């Protein structure tokens, strides 16, 4: 159960990083806003 959750969290983190990069490319001015919120930090 724990390993499955860890794997899901890992894939979720990768997805968020992917979406973050995509959003940063689409909205370069929103990158600083998101980073200040601490959404990208683990």
N, CA, C and O atoms as a Maestro MAE file, in Angstrom:
{
 s_m_m2io_version
 :::
 2.0.0
}

f_m_ct {
 s_m_title
 :::
 protein
 m_atom[168] {
  # First column is atom index #
  i_m_mmod_type
  r_m_x_coord
  r_m_y_coord
  r_m_z_coord
  i_m_residue_number
  s_m_chain_name
  s_m_pdb_residue_name
  s_m_pdb_atom_name
  i_m_atomic_number
  :::
  1 25 0.843 -1.202 0.000 1 A "UNK " " N  " 7
  2 3 0.000 0.000 0.000 1 A "UNK " " CA " 6
  3 2 0.879 1.254 0.000 1 A "UNK " " C  " 6
  4 15 0.632 2.202 -0.745 1 A "UNK " " O  " 8
  5 25 1.900 1.237 0.844 2 A "UNK " " N  " 7
  6 3 2.748 2.421 0.951 2 A "UNK " " CA " 6
  7 2 3.533 2.650 -0.330 2 A "UNK " " C  " 6
  8 15 3.673 3.783 -0.790 2 A "UNK " " O  " 8
  9 25 4.045 1.562 -0.904 3 A "UNK " " N  " 7
  10 3 4.831 1.683 -2.133 3 A "UNK " " CA " 6
  11 2 3.952 2.184 -3.280 3 A "UNK " " C  " 6
  12 15 4.401 2.953 -4.130 3 A "UNK " " O  " 8
  13 25 2.703 1.740 -3.291 4 A "UNK " " N  " 7
  14 3 1.776 2.187 -4.334 4 A "UNK " " CA " 6
  15 2 1.494 3.678 -4.192 4 A "UNK " " C  " 6
  16 15 1.439 4.408 -5.182 4 A "UNK " " O  " 8
  17 25 1.317 4.117 -2.957 5 A "UNK " " N  " 7
  18 3 1.074 5.532 -2.710 5 A "UNK " " CA " 6
  19 2 2.290 6.356 -3.102 5 A "UNK " " C  " 6
  20 15 2.169 7.440 -3.674 5 A "UNK " " O  " 8
  21 25 3.473 5.820 -2.780 6 A "UNK " " N  " 7
  22 3 4.698 6.544 -3.097 6 A "UNK " " CA " 6
  23 2 4.863 6.661 -4.615 6 A "UNK " " C  " 6
  24 15 5.284 7.695 -5.133 6 A "UNK " " O  " 8
  25 25 4.519 5.576 -5.313 7 A "UNK " " N  " 7
  26 3 4.628 5.591 -6.770 7 A "UNK " " CA " 6
  27 2 3.627 6.592 -7.357 7 A "UNK " " C  " 6
  28 15 3.939 7.307 -8.310 7 A "UNK " " O  " 8
  29 25 2.416 6.635 -6.776 8 A "UNK " " N  " 7
  30 3 1.408 7.578 -7.257 8 A "UNK " " CA " 6
  31 2 1.846 9.011 -6.996 8 A "UNK " " C  " 6
  32 15 1.695 9.886 -7.848 8 A "UNK " " O  " 8
  33 25 2.389 9.237 -5.808 9 A "UNK " " N  " 7
  34 3 2.873 10.578 -5.468 9 A "UNK " " CA " 6
  35 2 4.010 10.979 -6.394 9 A "UNK " " C  " 6
  36 15 4.112 12.139 -6.795 9 A "UNK " " O  " 8
  37 25 4.866 10.017 -6.734 10 A "UNK " " N  " 7
  38 3 5.993 10.294 -7.612 10 A "UNK " " CA " 6
  39 2 5.504 10.712 -8.990 10 A "UNK " " C  " 6
  40 15 5.973 11.703 -9.551 10 A "UNK " " O  " 8
  41 25 4.563 9.953 -9.529 11 A "UNK " " N  " 7
  42 3 4.025 10.273 -10.852 11 A "UNK " " CA " 6
  43 2 3.281 11.603 -10.805 11 A "UNK " " C  " 6
  44 15 3.317 12.373 -11.765 11 A "UNK " " O  " 8
  45 25 2.604 11.874 -9.684 12 A "UNK " " N  " 7
  46 3 1.878 13.128 -9.537 12 A "UNK " " CA " 6
  47 2 2.849 14.299 -9.526 12 A "UNK " " C  " 6
  48 15 2.579 15.355 -10.097 12 A "UNK " " O  " 8
  49 25 3.991 14.092 -8.862 13 A "UNK " " N  " 7
  50 3 5.000 15.143 -8.799 13 A "UNK " " CA " 6
  51 2 5.564 15.411 -10.188 13 A "UNK " " C  " 6
  52 15 5.754 16.562 -10.581 13 A "UNK " " O  " 8
  53 25 5.831 14.339 -10.927 14 A "UNK " " N  " 7
  54 3 6.354 14.488 -12.285 14 A "UNK " " CA " 6
  55 2 5.339 15.229 -13.154 14 A "UNK " " C  " 6
  56 15 5.705 16.067 -13.977 14 A "UNK " " O  " 8
  57 25 4.070 14.910 -12.961 15 A "UNK " " N  " 7
  58 3 3.016 15.547 -13.744 15 A "UNK " " CA " 6
  59 2 2.950 17.031 -13.417 15 A "UNK " " C  " 6
  60 15 2.771 17.863 -14.307 15 A "UNK " " O  " 8
  61 25 3.097 17.360 -12.137 16 A "UNK " " N  " 7
  62 3 3.042 18.762 -11.727 16 A "UNK " " CA " 6
  63 2 4.225 19.533 -12.279 16 A "UNK " " C  " 6
  64 15 4.087 20.683 -12.697 16 A "UNK " " O  " 8
  65 25 5.397 18.892 -12.278 17 A "UNK " " N  " 7
  66 3 6.586 19.533 -12.833 17 A "UNK " " CA " 6
  67 2 6.396 19.771 -14.325 17 A "UNK " " C  " 6
  68 15 6.778 20.813 -14.858 17 A "UNK " " O  " 8
  69 25 5.795 18.778 -14.991 18 A "UNK " " N  " 7
  70 3 5.534 18.893 -16.421 18 A "UNK " " CA " 6
  71 2 4.558 20.034 -16.691 18 A "UNK " " C  " 6
  72 15 4.786 20.864 -17.570 18 A "UNK " " O  " 8
  73 25 3.474 20.066 -15.928 19 A "UNK " " N  " 7
  74 3 2.473 21.111 -16.105 19 A "UNK " " CA " 6
  75 2 3.049 22.475 -15.759 19 A "UNK " " C  " 6
  76 15 2.712 23.480 -16.387 19 A "UNK " " O  " 8
  77 25 3.927 22.504 -14.750 20 A "UNK " " N  " 7
  78 3 4.555 23.764 -14.343 20 A "UNK " " CA " 6
  79 2 5.413 24.309 -15.471 20 A "UNK " " C  " 6
  80 15 5.373 25.502 -15.772 20 A "UNK " " O  " 8
  81 25 6.191 23.427 -16.094 21 A "UNK " " N  " 7
  82 3 7.046 23.841 -17.199 21 A "UNK " " CA " 6
  83 2 6.221 24.304 -18.383 21 A "UNK " " C  " 6
  84 15 6.566 25.278 -19.052 21 A "UNK " " O  " 8
  85 25 5.121 23.595 -18.638 22 A "UNK " " N  " 7
  86 3 4.248 23.957 -19.750 22 A "UNK " " CA " 6
  87 2 3.596 25.310 -19.489 22 A "UNK " " C  " 6
  88 15 3.484 26.140 -20.391 22 A "UNK " " O  " 8
  89 25 3.169 25.522 -18.253 23 A "UNK " " N  " 7
  90 3 2.525 26.778 -17.893 23 A "UNK " " CA " 6
  91 2 3.532 27.918 -17.919 23 A "UNK " " C  " 6
  92 15 3.201 29.047 -18.282 23 A "UNK " " O  " 8
  93 25 4.770 27.609 -17.527 24 A "UNK " " N  " 7
  94 3 5.816 28.630 -17.531 24 A "UNK " " CA " 6
  95 2 6.120 29.074 -18.958 24 A "UNK " " C  " 6
  96 15 6.439 30.236 -19.206 24 A "UNK " " O  " 8
  97 25 6.016 28.131 -19.888 25 A "UNK " " N  " 7
  98 3 6.259 28.454 -21.290 25 A "UNK " " CA " 6
  99 2 5.081 29.241 -21.871 25 A "UNK " " C  " 6
  100 15 5.266 30.132 -22.701 25 A "UNK " " O  " 8
  101 25 3.872 28.902 -21.426 26 A "UNK " " N  " 7
  102 3 2.688 29.570 -21.951 26 A "UNK " " CA " 6
  103 2 2.486 30.933 -21.291 26 A "UNK " " C  " 6
  104 15 2.169 31.918 -21.957 26 A "UNK " " O  " 8
  105 25 2.677 30.972 -19.964 27 A "UNK " " N  " 7
  106 3 2.526 32.230 -19.232 27 A "UNK " " CA " 6
  107 2 3.825 32.524 -18.483 27 A "UNK " " C  " 6
  108 15 3.933 32.179 -17.307 27 A "UNK " " O  " 8
  109 25 4.808 33.147 -19.122 28 A "UNK " " N  " 7
  110 3 6.097 33.400 -18.464 28 A "UNK " " CA " 6
  111 2 5.966 34.342 -17.271 28 A "UNK " " C  " 6
  112 15 6.760 34.267 -16.334 28 A "UNK " " O  " 8
  113 25 4.972 35.226 -17.298 29 A "UNK " " N  " 7
  114 3 4.822 36.195 -16.213 29 A "UNK " " CA " 6
  115 2 4.164 35.575 -14.986 29 A "UNK " " C  " 6
  116 15 4.237 36.135 -13.892 29 A "UNK " " O  " 8
  117 25 3.519 34.415 -15.166 30 A "UNK " " N  " 7
  118 3 2.864 33.757 -14.035 30 A "UNK " " CA " 6
  119 2 3.818 32.836 -13.289 30 A "UNK " " C  " 6
  120 15 3.474 32.316 -12.227 30 A "UNK " " O  " 8
  121 25 5.011 32.630 -13.833 31 A "UNK " " N  " 7
  122 3 5.965 31.714 -13.216 31 A "UNK " " CA " 6
  123 2 6.388 32.232 -11.836 31 A "UNK " " C  " 6
  124 15 6.432 31.473 -10.868 31 A "UNK " " O  " 8
  125 25 6.696 33.514 -11.759 32 A "UNK " " N  " 7
  126 3 7.131 34.097 -10.491 32 A "UNK " " CA " 6
  127 2 6.002 34.057 -9.467 32 A "UNK " " C  " 6
  128 15 6.236 33.843 -8.278 32 A "UNK " " O  " 8
  129 25 4.799 34.262 -9.934 33 A "UNK " " N  " 7
  130 3 3.636 34.260 -9.050 33 A "UNK " " CA " 6
  131 2 3.443 32.894 -8.399 33 A "UNK " " C  " 6
  132 15 3.179 32.798 -7.201 33 A "UNK " " O  " 8
  133 25 3.577 31.834 -9.209 34 A "UNK " " N  " 7
  134 3 3.400 30.480 -8.684 34 A "UNK " " CA " 6
  135 2 4.528 30.115 -7.728 34 A "UNK " " C  " 6
  136 15 4.297 29.477 -6.701 34 A "UNK " " O  " 8
  137 25 5.756 30.522 -8.071 35 A "UNK " " N  " 7
  138 3 6.899 30.155 -7.248 35 A "UNK " " CA " 6
  139 2 6.812 30.832 -5.877 35 A "UNK " " C  " 6
  140 15 7.209 30.247 -4.870 35 A "UNK " " O  " 8
  141 25 6.294 32.062 -5.840 36 A "UNK " " N  " 7
  142 3 6.174 32.770 -4.574 36 A "UNK " " CA " 6
  143 2 5.129 32.114 -3.681 36 A "UNK " " C  " 6
  144 15 5.196 32.223 -2.456 36 A "UNK " " O  " 8
  145 25 4.163 31.433 -4.293 37 A "UNK " " N  " 7
  146 3 3.138 30.734 -3.530 37 A "UNK " " CA " 6
  147 2 3.683 29.451 -2.907 37 A "UNK " " C  " 6
  148 15 3.087 28.906 -1.978 37 A "UNK " " O  " 8
  149 25 4.819 28.967 -3.420 38 A "UNK " " N  " 7
  150 3 5.411 27.754 -2.885 38 A "UNK " " CA " 6
  151 2 4.725 26.504 -3.391 38 A "UNK " " C  " 6
  152 15 4.810 25.452 -2.757 38 A "UNK " " O  " 8
  153 25 4.046 26.601 -4.521 39 A "UNK " " N  " 7
  154 3 3.321 25.452 -5.061 39 A "UNK " " CA " 6
  155 2 4.270 24.438 -5.685 39 A "UNK " " C  " 6
  156 15 3.980 23.244 -5.755 39 A "UNK " " O  " 8
  157 25 5.423 24.955 -6.139 40 A "UNK " " N  " 7
  158 3 6.371 24.088 -6.833 40 A "UNK " " CA " 6
  159 2 7.270 23.335 -5.853 40 A "UNK " " C  " 6
  160 15 7.864 22.314 -6.201 40 A "UNK " " O  " 8
  161 25 7.363 23.850 -4.630 41 A "UNK " " N  " 7
  162 3 8.244 23.215 -3.639 41 A "UNK " " CA " 6
  163 2 7.632 21.920 -3.131 41 A "UNK " " C  " 6
  164 15 6.413 21.747 -3.119 41 A "UNK " " O  " 8
  165 25 8.506 21.019 -2.713 42 A "UNK " " N  " 7
  166 3 8.045 19.725 -2.215 42 A "UNK " " CA " 6
  167 2 7.499 19.880 -0.798 42 A "UNK " " C  " 6
  168 15 7.058 18.900 -0.197 42 A "UNK " " O  " 8
  :::
 }
 m_bond[167] {
  # First column is bond index #
  i_m_from
  i_m_to
  i_m_order
  :::
  1 1 2 1
  2 2 3 1
  3 3 4 2
  4 3 5 1
  5 5 6 1
  6 6 7 1
  7 7 8 2
  8 7 9 1
  9 9 10 1
  10 10 11 1
  11 11 12 2
  12 11 13 1
  13 13 14 1
  14 14 15 1
  15 15 16 2
  16 15 17 1
  17 17 18 1
  18 18 19 1
  19 19 20 2
  20 19 21 1
  21 21 22 1
  22 22 23 1
  23 23 24 2
  24 23 25 1
  25 25 26 1
  26 26 27 1
  27 27 28 2
  28 27 29 1
  29 29 30 1
  30 30 31 1
  31 31 32 2
  32 31 33 1
  33 33 34 1
  34 34 35 1
  35 35 36 2
  36 35 37 1
  37 37 38 1
  38 38 39 1
  39 39 40 2
  40 39 41 1
  41 41 42 1
  42 42 43 1
  43 43 44 2
  44 43 45 1
  45 45 46 1
  46 46 47 1
  47 47 48 2
  48 47 49 1
  49 49 50 1
  50 50 51 1
  51 51 52 2
  52 51 53 1
  53 53 54 1
  54 54 55 1
  55 55 56 2
  56 55 57 1
  57 57 58 1
  58 58 59 1
  59 59 60 2
  60 59 61 1
  61 61 62 1
  62 62 63 1
  63 63 64 2
  64 63 65 1
  65 65 66 1
  66 66 67 1
  67 67 68 2
  68 67 69 1
  69 69 70 1
  70 70 71 1
  71 71 72 2
  72 71 73 1
  73 73 74 1
  74 74 75 1
  75 75 76 2
  76 75 77 1
  77 77 78 1
  78 78 79 1
  79 79 80 2
  80 79 81 1
  81 81 82 1
  82 82 83 1
  83 83 84 2
  84 83 85 1
  85 85 86 1
  86 86 87 1
  87 87 88 2
  88 87 89 1
  89 89 90 1
  90 90 91 1
  91 91 92 2
  92 91 93 1
  93 93 94 1
  94 94 95 1
  95 95 96 2
  96 95 97 1
  97 97 98 1
  98 98 99 1
  99 99 100 2
  100 99 101 1
  101 101 102 1
  102 102 103 1
  103 103 104 2
  104 103 105 1
  105 105 106 1
  106 106 107 1
  107 107 108 2
  108 107 109 1
  109 109 110 1
  110 110 111 1
  111 111 112 2
  112 111 113 1
  113 113 114 1
  114 114 115 1
  115 115 116 2
  116 115 117 1
  117 117 118 1
  118 118 119 1
  119 119 120 2
  120 119 121 1
  121 121 122 1
  122 122 123 1
  123 123 124 2
  124 123 125 1
  125 125 126 1
  126 126 127 1
  127 127 128 2
  128 127 129 1
  129 129 130 1
  130 130 131 1
  131 131 132 2
  132 131 133 1
  133 133 134 1
  134 134 135 1
  135 135 136 2
  136 135 137 1
  137 137 138 1
  138 138 139 1
  139 139 140 2
  140 139 141 1
  141 141 142 1
  142 142 143 1
  143 143 144 2
  144 143 145 1
  145 145 146 1
  146 146 147 1
  147 147 148 2
  148 147 149 1
  149 149 150 1
  150 150 151 1
  151 151 152 2
  152 151 153 1
  153 153 154 1
  154 154 155 1
  155 155 156 2
  156 155 157 1
  157 157 158 1
  158 158 159 1
  159 159 160 2
  160 159 161 1
  161 161 162 1
  162 162 163 1
  163 163 164 2
  164 163 165 1
  165 165 166 1
  166 166 167 1
  167 167 168 2
  :::
 }
}
